């Protein structure tokens, strides 16, 4: 492989900027540009070394840096690797990179360092995808999910499933290939018990995807209600900024307004909708129609009401409860009429008295939302949040269920189903994945990772 180099930190002015170089010529290229008062890049036989040096372009000293050298395979990529911690000037870092390119390195592609780690057996695909998910994490819960991939928790469970399937297949193959030997026929009950155990393990991972996806991508949330109940004020309270226009005029919001917020340690993709009411205004009708569509596809519905309750409010509450998402009633403007009793229909859903003006009651709402969606990941928890991995697991599940249905048939039929399941498991870890899939996965990584 060629020797690659790239900026591993953000391309902005900062105190420190890190340049990473990896490949067969990493040490020799570094040796051409580094100047030591004493010491060296790495001693013969050393696995890794940290040193202080100057970077020179010919006779000109252009920077001082801390240099970390890792001898392969004792590095992130499994290759000889050098990392330069330079001063973080944009011009300076660009000059150092150009200097390395001039000495024989080439610009790394997006994700190429992690791709090399995978190809060199330093990481499987679940851990590699965990790297990107951790970088993309926006809050604590999504970071915990990514860390369970990166530290190998997910990969370990996947490998246990694979080993279980290989065990079943080997028992059947031994009987099929050597029927005259004293292996003995494998009982249907034994194979069924082993299959059921594998099916349960796969189903558990598949079931975790709902939680994992929500924590990674966010809960699609709709703010719905009649005009002037305070939806837009609540939207601004959630966002911490004036995302929606707020006036005393009914029907101010005529289209959807969206924002992403972290609320109760859960990421919400929040949509403020037009006030739902009967209207002859053609434009407002379109807004009401869009509001209903957002409510129908939302995973969480905040149904907002003001103290002046009407029959339309109860009708809207029932409409929200018919939707697929979890519905929460927010009785807004508690600062105006805190003693106002709630209607009997409020008990049809979790409900809270809140004030968009003062924030009163929102802490209780946040705790409730967290209880609905936020998974507290304890040590050893395996949660799938990656769509590619989930699709592979669904294929494993289908193949195993088919194998269970085929127990009355000849062993070679069951083995064929098991081989399909094992191949799908291999795609998750990268053992049987195609070059095209590998390229697609790592192309989403940032340059320098």
N, C-alpha and C positions, 0 to 999 in steps of 0.2 A: 504494500500500500504506500501511497505517497504521504509526505509529511504535511499536516494541515495546521493552520493557525487562525485564530479569530479573537476578537474582543469578547471576553466572558462577562463583562459588566455593561451597564447601560451606556450608550454613546452620548453621554452628557458630561458637562464639567462637574468634577467631583474631587474629593480629597485623594482617592485612590482609584485606579483603573487596572483591571486584571486582564492580561493577554495569555491565552492558553495555546500551547503548541504540542502536537502529538504525532508520533510516527517514527519510522526507522532512523531518520536523520535529525531528530529533535535535539539530541545532545551535541552533535557536530555543528549544527546551525547556531545553537545557543553559544557554543564555544567560540564562534567567529565574532560574536557581537558583544560578549561580556568581558569586562576587565576587572580582575581581582587584585586587591592590595595583598591579600593572603587568602589561603583556602582555594577551593575549586568548586565546580558545579556539583560533582558527585564522585566519591571514591569508588575504585574498583571493588565490587562485591557489596556495596551499599545498596539497600532497597530504596531509600529516599533520603533527601538532604535539603536543608534550608540554609541559604547563605545570603550575604549582602554583596552586591556588585554594582558596577557602573555599566551603562549601555553605551557603546561607541559606534559611530558611523565613520569608519576609517580612523583618523586621528582626532576626530571631534567627539567629545563626551556629550551625550544628549540627555541623559537622565541617570538617576540613581534608583535602585529597586531592590526589593527582596525577591529572591529566586527560589522557587520550590521545584526540586527535581525528583521524579519518580521513575525508577527503573521498571520496565515491564517484566513480569505481568502485575507488579505491585502498584498499579495506578488505576484511575477511573476507567480508562479505555482499554487497559491491558497492554498498552504499548509504552515505550519510552515517552515520558511527558514532562514538559517544562512549563511552569506558570510564572509569569513576570508580574509582580505587584508594583506598578509604576505610579508616578504622580498622575492625577486624573484629568489632565488637560486634553481637550479633544484633538488639538493639533499634534501634541506630543505622542498620544497613543496611536494616531494614524501614522506618524513617522516611524515609530517602532515597528508597527505591523508591516509597513512598506519595506523596512530594512530586512525583516525576516523573509518576506516574499522574494526580495532580491537575492537572498542567500540560498533559496531553493524550496522554501515552504510555499504552499498555495492556500488561498482563502477557503476556509471550511464552509461546507454547505449547512443549511439549517438542520440541527439535530445530529450532525455527523459524528460528534464526539460520543454521544450516547448510542448511536447506531454501531459504532466500532466496539463499544463496551458490550453490546448485545452479540455482535458477530464473533467477538473474542471470548464469549462464554462468561463474561463478568456480570451479566444481567439477563433475565428473561424478559419477555415483552410486557408482562404485567408490571414489573418494576420499572421498566423504561417508560411506560405510559403513566405510571405514578409520578415520575419526575416532572412531566409536563403538567399533570393535574395539580401538583404541589405549587408549581410556579404560577399557575392560573388561579389558585385559591384566593378568594376575596374575604373570607372570614373563617372563624375557628372551626366550625363543623365541617366545611368542605376541606380544610387542611387536614383534619383528622382522617377523613375518608382517603385522601391522597396518600397520607403517611402509611395507612394500612396496606396500600399497594406497594409503596416504595420500600418498606421494611420487609417485604416478602410474605406478609400475612395471607394475602389473597393467593399468591403463587403456591404457598405451602398447601392450602386447602385443595387447589386445583391438582397439584401433584399427588395428593392422597387419593383423590378421585381417580386419576389416571392409573395409579398403582393398583387400586381395587379392581378396575376394569381389566387391566392386564392379567391380574390373578385369575379372574373368571375365564378370560379367553384362553389362558394357558392350560387350565384344567380341561376345557372342552377340546382344544386342539390336540392335546396329548392323547385323549381317547380317540379322536377322529383319525389321527395320523398313525397311531399304533394300537389298533383294536385287538391284535392278537397277543399283546404283551399283558403282563399282570397289573395293569394300571387300574382296571375296574371301571365300570360305568359310573359316571357322575350322576348322582340322583337329581331329579327335577326339583325336589324340595330344597336341596343345598344351593343349586343355581338360583332359584327364586329368592331365597333369603339373601344371597349376595347381591342380586340385582336390586332388591327392595332397599337395601342399605345404600347402594350407589344412587338410586333414584331419589331417596330422601336427602342425601348430601347435595345433589344438583338442584333439587327443588328449593332447598334452603338458600342457596346462593341466588337462584333466580328471584326468589321472593324478596331478597334484600335490595334488588335493583330499584324498586319503587322508591325506597328511602334514599338510596344512593344517588339516583338521578335528581331527586328533589333537592338534596343537599348540595349537589354539584351545580345544577342549572338554575335552581330557584323554583318557588311555588308560584304558579300563575294565579294572580289574585285580582279580583274585581271589586271596586267600590261602587255599590248600587244604592239607589233610593230615589224618592221623589225630588223634584226641584227644591232648592233652598233648604235642604236638611243639614247641609254642612259637609258634603262629600269632598268638595274641593279644598275646604279648610283642613279636613283630615288628611287629604293628599299632601298638602303643604307641610303638615305636622310630621307625617311619615318621612317626607323627603328632606325636611330641614331647610327648604328653600321654597320660593314662590313658583312652583311648577304649574299650578292651575290658577286661572283668573277667578277672583272671589268678589262678587258684588251682591247687593240686596235684590237684584233683578232676577226673577225666576227664569231658568233656562239659559243662564250665561254659558254653561258648558254644553256645546252642541256636538263635539266630537270627542274621541277618546284621547286622554293624556296619559303617557306612560313614564315610568321611572323604575329603577331598581334600588331597593333598600335592604338593609339587614335589620330585622326586627325580631326580637326574642331569639337571637342567635340563629335565625333562619333567613335565607335570602328570599325576598319576595319580588317578583316582577309585577309591579303594581299598576293597575289601570283605573284611572278616574273616568267615569262614564257620564253621559248626559242624564239629566233627571228623567225618570220614567213616569210618564203621564199621558193621558189622551190629549192630543193637540191637532189643530188644523194647519199649523205651520209646516210647510213642506220640508224645509231644512231641518227643523227640530224633529220631525218624524224619522228622518234618516238617522239622526243621533240616537233616538230612542231605540230604533231597530238595532243599531250597533251595540247599544248598552245591553240589550237582551242577549245578543250573540256572545258578548264577552262573559256575561253571567253563566251562560250555558256551557262554555268551554273552560271556565275557571276551576282550579283545584281548591281554591279558598274564596268564599264570597263574604265580604263585609257588607251586610245589609244595614244601611244607615237610616235612622229615624230621628225626627225632631219632636219636641214636646207636644206640638199641635197634631196629634195622631188622628188619622182619618180611616175610613173603610179601605181606601186605596193602599194604605200601609199594610194592613192585614193581608190584602190580596197579593201585594208584592212579596211579603214574607212567605206566603204559601208557594208562590212562583219560584222563589229562590230555593226553597226546601225540595222542590221537584228536580232541581239540577243535580248533576253528578258530584259537584264539589262540596266540601264541608262548609256549612253556613254558620256565620256568627252574626248575631244582632247587636248593633251598636246604637244605643239610645243617646244621641248627641245633645249638646247644650245643657249638660247637667249643672253648669254654673248659673243658668238662668232660673231653672225650676228644679232644684235638687230634691225637693220633697214630692215631686209629681209621681204618683204610683204607676207602675208598669202594667200594661194590659195583660190579660190572662194568656193570650196567644204568645207572649214573650217566652213562655216555658217550652215552646216547641223546638227551641234551639239554644245553645249557649248564648247568654246575653250579658252585656255590660253597659253601665251608665258611664259615659265619657264626656269630656269637654275638649273640642278641637282648639278652643281658645286658650285654656290653661294647661292642657295635657292631663287633667285629672282622669284617672281610671285606665290610662293607657299602659301602665306597668302591669296591671292585672291581665290585660289583653295580650301583652307580650309574653307573659308566663304561660298563658293558655296556648298560644300559637307554638311556643317551644315544645309544650307537652304533646302537641299534635304531630309535629313534623321533625323535631330535632332528635337524632339518635345519639345517645351518650355512648360513644365507642369505648368499651373497656379493652384492656389488653387482650389480644388474640381474636378480636372481632374481625370477621371478613365480610366486607360489604362491597358489592359490585356497583360501580357508578359509570362504567364505560360501556357504551352502546355496542361496540364491536365484541367485547367479551360476553355481553349478555346474549347477543345473537348466536354466538358459538355455543353457549350453554343451552339455549333453547333447542339447538340441533342435537346436542348430547341427550337432552331430555326426551326428545321425540324418538331417537334411535333406541334408547333404553326401554321406553315403554313398548316399542315395537318388539324388542327382544323378549320382553315379558309376555306379550301376546303370542309369541311364536314358540313358547316353551314346549308345546306338544309336538313341534316339528323336529326334524333332524338337527343334531348339534351344529352342523356347518351353516345352517340358516341363522342360528343365534350368533355364531361367531361373526358372520357378515355384518349383523347389526352392531355388535360390539366393536368391530374394526372401524365402522363409521363413527361411533361415539368417541373412540380413542383418537381418531384423526381430528375430530372437532376440538377435543381437549388440547391436542398438540398445536392447533391454530391459536389458542389462547396464550400459551406459553411461548410460542414461536418455533416449536420443534418441527411442525409440518406446514408452516405458513409460507405463502408464495412471496417471491421477490417484490412483486407489485404491491402487495399489502404492506410489506416492510417499508418500502419507499414512501407509501402514502402516510404511514404512521409517523415516520421521522421527518417528513417534509413539513409537518405542523409545528415542529420544534423551532425555537429561536436559534439564530446563529450564535455559536459559542457554547451551546449546551449539547 
